[in-house]
Amino acid sequence: MLTLGLSNFYRPLHSSALKTGSSLAKRSYSIRMEGDTNNTTVPSIVVYVTVPNKEAGKKLAESIVKEKLAACVNRVPGIESVYQWQGEIQTDSEELLIIKTRQSLLEPLTEHVKANHEYDVPEVISLPITGGNLKYLEWIKESTRE
């Protein structure tokens, strides 16, 4: 049996720790989407797209938000990608776009990226958002098209 020693990082909350006035009760916590009993959010994803430079990143990010395909696009400059392409190992400086959107918009977002990207095979990969700040998740829903 493999033990990772996670008990040092996890302490169960006792109901006494959540009493009004305790420092724990005053903290702000993230809320899982499953806790959204009023259906004020939609299944959401984070999508990674790499672009060759700052100008391409700015242009693509702005078009994605303008078309309401995403609520927000973070541009992360200065990444270095190492990959195999046409049988050769390549190393390139790129910019990473981190896109927050509805799961239902992945297909139109992918098509938009493919139509507006200079790479033959642009990276478009998605990860599910399984929880977070309920107000932020509501904002993703409000800021994107249906």
Steps between C-alpha positions, in 0.01 A plus 500: 500500500636841399466776755561855385489669838210724404367494855745779578327722245138411570321567823125433516280792594298459814170681538643697794756654263221654295326681784422865439788720599772241445777599261413199284139611460614845380710364211371495144499154339461374147177323426469190284269535203302204625394730786331733255144404588350796309663409168672836475808345335562275202758224452819694433849426371848644476649479152871526417609645166858586408585777254833596344529854638349790694325656200331174400397440863347846538310476172364150567412571865308814408307325221404214733362736765334728242314200354395399854670164459666555838458717805872554546830423330824524697811550291814344646813616315842341495425130494728261318350200325695187410320265265542262209382623160552322168756267656714774657525629856406869503540768766304824468419804709125540521222669693236293680135600498298376797135525401203472737172409335192278494550134419232533232716755314804273452412405141431857375805625692717231337369593155567870570858425607563280194363771267703781661829327586815483290602148611399202284395314815430747782492371855148507641461286811241529775483415867178493703442754774377288789460778754586855589363835607126483431485871401782449247330193355175697470696774321631246246137408423388864475796606282474231232248416233263207536 
